Amino acid sequence: MLFIIGLGLNSRGISRQGLEILRRCKKVYLENYTVDFPYSEIELADILGKKIISVDRAFVEGLSFVDEAAKKDVALLVYGSPLTATTHIAIVQECRASKIRYKIVYSASILDAVAETGLQIYKFGKIASMPAWNSSENYEPDSFMEIVKDNQKIKAHSLILIDIGLSVKDALD
């Protein structure tokens, strides 16, 4: 069985259910490409009491771990909540197509943290992603600004997720 387990937003954000499931998993993978973790993988492994295997986008999109889950309990750990990223939804679709059992274990995500701003979550419009870019290539993506403008038209707040490697200062500039 495949377990896609959300880690939450800090090193102790994983749920009790997630910890219980991890005890019986034979392999534990950590998806490491959608976020710069605010803690080390060593710290996480200590908290979980399990050896974790850090994996990149190519590994996750290759879906070989889905086949492994047909034979043994396998966990994929995801920062935040598991189904926020489209890659993780594709994993669920692959499990369904391959008739491999799976379970999603949710946790807090960036959407939960946004409520700390005091802004009402119901008043947010479409979420935009701001990709990192290389100004030397004379290309500065701006499609995210169309989403912001659309949100402004309906008087909605905008949440812009900045790409890994793009500093907040550069994003604001």
Residue pairs with C-beta under 8 A, 6 or more apart in sequence:
1 69
1 73
1 74
1 100
1 101
1 102
1 103
2 65
2 66
2 69
2 74
2 75
2 76
2 91
2 95
2 100
2 101
2 102
2 103
3 21
3 22
3 25
3 73
3 74
3 75
3 76
3 102
3 103
3 105
4 75
4 76
4 78
4 82
4 83
4 88
4 91
4 92
4 102
4 103
4 104
4 105
5 14
5 18
5 21
5 22
5 75
5 76
5 77
5 78
5 82
5 105
5 107
6 13
6 14
6 15
6 18
6 78
6 79
6 80
6 81
6 82
6 105
6 106
6 107
6 108
6 109
7 13
7 14
7 18
7 44
7 77
7 78
7 79
7 80
7 107
8 14
8 15
8 80
8 81
8 107
8 108
9 38
9 79
9 80
9 107
9 108
9 109
9 110
9 112
9 113
10 38
10 39
11 38
11 39
11 43
11 44
11 47
12 47
13 107
13 108
14 47
14 48
14 77
14 107
15 105
15 106
15 107
17 105
18 105
18 107
19 48
21 73
21 75
21 103
21 105
22 28
22 48
22 49
22 50
22 75
23 49
24 73
25 50
25 73
25 74
25 75
26 72
26 73
26 74
27 53
27 65
27 68
27 72
27 73
27 74
27 75
28 48
28 50
28 51
28 52
28 53
28 74
28 75
28 77
29 52
29 53
29 54
29 55
29 59
29 60
29 65
29 74
29 75
29 76
29 77
30 41
30 44
30 52
30 53
30 54
30 55
30 76
30 77
31 55
31 60
31 76
31 77
31 78
31 79
31 88
32 41
32 54
32 55
32 56
33 56
33 57
33 60
33 164
34 78
34 79
34 85
34 87
34 164
35 79
35 80
35 164
36 164
37 44
37 79
41 52
41 54
44 52
44 77
45 51
45 52
52 77
55 65
57 87
59 65
60 76
60 87
60 91
61 87
61 90
63 91
63 94
65 74
65 76
66 91
66 94
66 95
66 98
66 100
67 98
67 100
68 74
69 95
69 100
69 101
69 102
70 98
70 100
76 82
76 88
76 91
78 85
78 88
80 107
80 108
80 109
80 110
81 106
81 107
81 108
81 109
81 111
82 88
82 104
82 105
82 106
82 107
83 89
83 92
83 104
83 106
84 109
84 110
84 111
91 102
92 102
92 104
94 100
95 101
95 102
110 159
110 161
111 121
111 159
114 121
114 124
114 159
115 121
119 157
120 157
123 155
123 156
123 157
124 151
124 156
124 157
124 158
124 159
125 147
125 150
125 151
125 154
125 156
125 157
125 158
126 147
126 150
126 151
126 156
127 147
127 159
127 160
127 161
128 144
128 145
128 147
128 148
128 158
128 159
128 160
128 161
129 144
129 160
129 161
129 162
129 163
130 141
130 144
130 160
130 161
130 162
130 163
130 166
130 171
131 141
131 144
131 163
131 166
132 162
132 163
132 164
132 165
132 166
133 139
133 140
133 141
133 166
144 160
147 158
148 158
148 160
151 157
151 158
152 158
160 171
162 168
162 171
